[in-house]
Structures are given as structure tokens and as C-alpha cells.
């Protein structure tokens, strides 16, 4: 059996993230805001994943955090991908001391042994907060991004990495944790 998988750090909801999500929803822009319980940092999107590889993936995650202690990250600022003229994704930025990048790089490299694609774009730590479906009222999104560009949303201690399963439903994705590796 296969499942749609990804490796991530879950991010707890906060009042200020909910406030931002609410402003996006009320902007009149054609957006799909990420449900607060689904907010996470994707370290590696796996896509179609064979359940028989779960233990191998868990071992790779364990290897990625072998010499790393729990660490703090800061959720700070907002921005868009790919650019303000053509917005597909609105995100919250992440500051850390390079740990996330190190972990993601290790996972990306080791998973190629199991047939997963090597993500050559490199890792860009961010939290997707919303996806834009069209350009309708996108100037409102640009205004919200400007308003929160320097804002600090939270400090979070990263203590585990999770292998997650994503089930796509008409109401949006449902994520569940398959394996959790403590740091």
C-alpha cells in the first residue's frame, strides 16, 4: 500500500497566527488558508510512498538528528512565493541556526537511496500560511504581507521530526503522524 507522505516539524497554533489567517480569509482574495492544526515546516515532500519504507524513512530521520539537541526557532516576518506580482503562496519566515537546513539536507540526500527524488532547489525554511487560487484582490495580500513583514509570531522549541501522511479530501487535507522521532 502507498500513502502520500512528507517529513515535517509541526508548529503549534498561536493567537497571532490565527489573527493573520483571519485577515487573509477576510481580504476578499481567492485563497485557501492552511488550517491552524495543519501548520508545519516541510523538511521533505515524499509524495507517493510505499508503506514498506516507513522503517527506512524513520532510520534516516533518526540519522538526521543524531548529533543535534532540541533547538529553538523563531517564526518571523511574512512573504510570498514566487514574487509579489505573481503570488502562489504566502508564508511566515523562520529563523534558526541552520539546524533545519542541515536536517533537511541529510534527509533529502539519504532518501535518494530509496528512489525519492533529490530536491535540487535546496531547502527554504518557511511555513505556508495560504495558497492563492487567482489574482483576485491580491493587492490585499500584498498589504497584509507588508503589515507583518517584520512581525515576530512565536519562538518554538523543535523537539521532534515527524513522518506524516496526507489524505486529500474535498474539505482539505487531513494529516496524521505515522512516526515521530525525538531529537
C-alpha angles and dihedrals in degrees: 000000000000132000135189102254143185138168116233153154111239116227120209117233120254136190093249093050089049089049090052091047090050092052090051091049091049095045095090089236118134097251142147107215116207111247109250092239089056098053110124145141109251110219093177132358108216102180116190104021130184111232087221089070096057095100092047091050090048090052090051091050089050089051091050093060098035096116098027128099123207107286141193126246129188122220103214137161133352136249145154140247129256096359142310093264093055111027121188100154136023114206145182114230127237130215122196138140094267096278095121091050091049092049093045092047092052093048092046093050097044095046091062086075087067097048099266116141118258107240101225096182089078128230121300112186110223143130115235106224099172144359122218117225096189142355093262109135091347088149086069089057090050088052091051091048090052092048092053098033094113099025120127109220103180149326112236132186111225107216103155145025119217137207103217135194120216120205112191113219132171088255093052136277123322113210125201131178116243098176133006121200115198117219 
